[in-house]
Amino acid sequence: MPSFVDRVVLHLAAGSGGHGCMSIHREKFKPLGGPDGGNGGRGGDIALVVDPSVTTLLDYHRSPHRKARNGTPGAGSHRNGADGEDVVLPVPDGTVVTTRDGELIADLVGAGTRIVVARGGAGGLGNAALATRRRRAPGFALLGEPGETLDVVLELKSVADVGLVGFPSAGKSSLIAAMSAARPKIADYPFTTLVPNLGVVEAGDVRFTVADVPGLIEGASEGRGLGHEFLRHIERCQALVHVVDGATIEPGRDPVSDIEVIEAELERHGGLSDRPRLVALNKIDVPDARDLAEMVRADVEALGWPVYPISAVTGEGMRELAFAMAEAVETARAAAPPPEATRIVLRPTAVDDAGFTVTKEGERFRVRGAKPERWIHQTDFANDEAVGYLADRLARLGVETELVKAGAQPGDEVVIGGEDAVVFDWEPSVHAGSELLGPRGTDSRLG
């Protein structure tokens, strides 16, 4: 089991609303005291919130299925059901939430930023809430609506000011350890660093964070090495530092070619061309590396970036590099627009939208719309009076009128909804209400 996970798919199911209650108040000398059925409780939501103490998505890798509690049903004596408990999932700062298709839902940056990704279903109304002057004692109640179910992708992008890029064993982890209090794993073999490391650096009055990208090699953007998995962690960086190994003994490698290879991978990844670059020629504590740094410095500077010979072991040149990083960060911060409070903007489809469509599909007609489909979920089809109430609602909305315009004839098959559709044979009715109701729980139009 990995100890660091920065991309997971969550399977979410919000709670369903509790059913409304059908109840008639009864007591001695008051056999029919009126409807007193309470409403069902709302289903629990599932929300994501940024928690600074969380640094990985490992918990969700281990248990990706999350479900909120359902609302409880209403009861007699006007007792409403309890709402389902919300599920709040803490995520690291810098988590991007998308759909399976890659559509952005939210970019969660800043401690306490919160978004509801799956909403619980509304509770059904009890018969007390459905009573009118004409329907004084409804013999039915509405069912609770199902909660939202969806899959979302969580992708962590580190929130760092400076990103360190370079070949394995170039000294990126040693550089972070020398400049900050971070203590990453360091060894003398490639791919020592298997997860991104973060460190906080202070240079004068400027404080900034530094992150490294492990395992960058040629072809990383196409899946080779480890950089393919972690390139996303430098997308938020304001500056990049090429850490070049000046003491490598691999044939065909030199500082200029190393930088060109890494730049090619960054270009293929995309979105980083506007970030300022610095070059750190590392390991000058080795005599051959110091000589090489003096030889290639002019060639590297010809690329247009400042060069800093350093040694993460002895600390030589580290102060100059730290202040150069601070200057790049300070310049980027000054050019950035004034910070605003993180604002999550959601544009959901309005639940109470009265719009609907009627389309002919072969020999049958399909009705689609927020209200008709919502009403279908609320209807107890085992109760004739509830079905009659649904027919009245559809007629008032204009569904019957549109069916006539579309050419529907009595007895034609009508489908309301999509995958969980309800199919029935259409029989036109007059606009009617409680005057057509018979005994409680029945509707003469359905006899």
Salt bridges, closest charged atoms under 4 A:
ASP6 OD2 - ARG232 NH1 2.82
ASP6 OD2 - HIS233 NE2 2.71
GLU27 OE2 - HIS25 NE2 2.54
ASP36 OD2 - HIS25 ND1 3.75
ASP45 OD1 - ARG42 NH1 3.47
ASP86 OD1 - ARG42 NH1 3.59
ASP107 OD1 - ARG236 NH2 2.83
GLU145 OE2 - ARG374 NE 2.66
ASP151 OD1 - HIS11 ND1 2.94
ASP151 OD2 - ARG100 NH2 3.62
GLU155 OE2 - ARG7 NE 3.76
GLU155 OE2 - ARG232 NE 3.24
ASP161 OD2 - ARG333 NH2 3.11
GLU202 OE2 - ARG207 NH2 2.30
GLU235 OE1 - LYS157 NZ 2.58
GLU235 OE2 - HIS269 NE2 2.87
ASP245 OD2 - LYS283 NZ 3.28
GLU250 OE2 - ARG253 NH1 3.21
ASP258 OD2 - ARG253 NH2 2.90
GLU263 OE2 - HIS242 NE2 2.64
GLU263 OE2 - ARG277 NE 2.98
GLU265 OE2 - ARG268 NH1 2.71
ASP274 OD1 - ARG275 NE 3.03
GLU301 OE2 - ARG297 NE 3.23
GLU316 OE1 - ARG290 NH2 2.75
ASP352 OD1 - ARG374 NH1 3.07
GLU361 OE2 - ARG366 NE 2.97
GLU373 OE2 - ARG368 NE 2.59
ASP392 OD2 - ARG135 NH2 3.79
ASP392 OD1 - ARG445 NH1 2.75
GLU402 OE2 - LYS405 NZ 3.63
GLU413 OE1 - ARG364 NH1 3.42
ASP420 OD2 - HIS377 NE2 3.27
GLU435 OE1 - ARG134 NH1 3.94
ASP443 OD2 - ARG445 NH2 2.72
